[in-house]
Amino acid sequence: MKAGMALNLENYTIADGEPFKGTAVLTADEDIHVEEVRIDVRITVESEQSDVKRSGGIPVEVSSEKFVDYVFSQKIPVSQGFDIGKGERREIPFEVKVRLWPTTFGHSVYHLKAVANVKGRPDVTNEVKPTILPVTRVRCQYCRTLFEPNPGVSKCPSCGAPIAP
């Protein structure tokens, strides 16, 4: 099939709790009927395990193996079906929320894939791997409320106690 897909994000790095916003851009070099456009969200946890073989106490061989565990997957429709003609371009805006996936072993990798589903033909896709940063939270020393400190805020939003530097 003669078509292309681009996935453009406003920000490729966001804080936990913020949505990814962007556009899926489909271009066609032939007439196509698209069943739907969706954003596939996938989270994997990647880790590496090394094995050291020793001879007389001296390391002589190091081998490592990479492990990938699929821990979350979701398909989010962002457009209904439509026809797109040769030479046309269609921009489909979207907003998806993906939560930070904490892991104690390895690291989480986030995958967003724009997919134009075309019945009876291969999907037109494009994938990016954005980053989600954890949000730092502070606990008030007086009322014990947990909150996110914002620039310019010097008091607890719950009890009004001053925030310790």
Residue pairs with C-beta under 8 A, 6 or more apart in sequence:
1 30
1 32
1 118
1 121
1 122
1 124
2 28
2 29
2 30
3 26
3 27
3 28
3 29
3 30
3 32
3 84
3 116
3 118
3 124
4 26
4 27
4 29
4 124
4 126
5 24
5 25
5 26
5 27
5 114
5 115
5 116
5 124
5 125
5 126
6 24
6 25
6 27
6 114
6 126
7 22
7 24
7 25
7 112
7 113
7 114
7 126
7 127
7 128
8 22
8 23
8 24
8 25
9 20
9 21
9 22
9 112
9 128
9 130
10 20
10 21
10 22
11 20
11 21
11 130
12 128
12 130
12 131
13 130
13 131
13 132
13 133
14 20
14 130
14 131
14 132
14 133
15 132
15 133
15 134
15 135
16 99
16 100
16 132
16 133
16 134
16 135
17 97
17 99
17 135
18 97
19 95
19 96
19 97
20 95
20 96
20 97
20 98
20 112
20 130
21 93
21 94
21 95
22 93
22 94
23 91
23 92
23 93
23 94
24 37
24 39
24 78
24 79
24 91
24 92
24 94
24 114
24 116
24 126
25 89
25 90
25 91
25 92
26 34
26 37
26 84
26 89
26 90
26 92
26 116
26 124
27 88
27 89
27 90
28 84
28 85
28 86
28 87
28 88
28 89
29 86
29 87
30 86
31 83
31 84
31 85
31 86
32 83
32 84
32 118
33 81
33 82
33 83
33 118
33 119
34 79
34 81
34 82
34 83
34 84
34 116
34 117
34 118
35 81
35 117
35 118
35 119
36 77
36 79
36 80
36 81
36 116
36 117
37 77
37 78
37 79
37 92
37 114
37 115
37 116
37 117
38 75
38 76
38 77
38 78
38 79
38 114
38 115
38 117
39 75
39 76
39 78
39 94
39 96
39 112
39 113
39 114
39 115
40 73
40 74
40 75
40 76
40 111
40 112
40 113
40 115
41 72
41 73
41 74
41 75
41 76
41 96
41 98
41 110
41 111
41 112
42 70
42 72
42 73
42 110
42 111
42 113
43 70
43 71
43 72
43 73
43 98
43 101
43 108
43 109
43 110
43 111
44 68
44 69
44 70
44 71
44 108
44 109
44 111
45 68
45 69
45 71
45 101
45 103
45 105
45 106
45 107
45 108
45 109
46 66
46 67
46 68
46 69
46 106
46 107
46 109
47 66
47 67
47 69
47 105
47 106
47 107
48 64
48 65
48 66
48 67
48 106
49 64
49 65
49 67
50 62
50 63
50 64
51 62
51 63
51 64
51 65
52 59
52 61
52 62
53 59
53 60
53 61
53 62
53 63
54 60
67 106
69 106
71 101
71 108
72 101
75 115
76 94
76 96
78 92
78 93
78 94
79 92
82 90
84 90
96 112
98 110
98 112
98 132
99 132
100 108
100 132
100 133
100 134
101 108
101 110
102 108
108 132
109 129
110 129
110 130
110 131
110 132
111 127
111 128
111 129
112 127
112 128
112 129
112 130
113 125
113 126
113 127
113 128
114 125
114 126
114 127
115 123
115 124
115 125
116 123
116 124
116 125
117 123
118 124
135 148
136 148
136 149
137 146
137 147
137 148
138 146
138 147
138 148
138 149
138 163
139 145
139 146
140 146
140 147
140 156
140 158
140 159
140 161
140 163
141 161
141 164
142 156
142 159
142 161
143 156
143 158
143 159
143 161
145 156
145 157
145 158
145 159
147 156
147 157
147 158
149 163
153 163
154 162
154 163
155 161
155 162
155 163
156 162
156 163
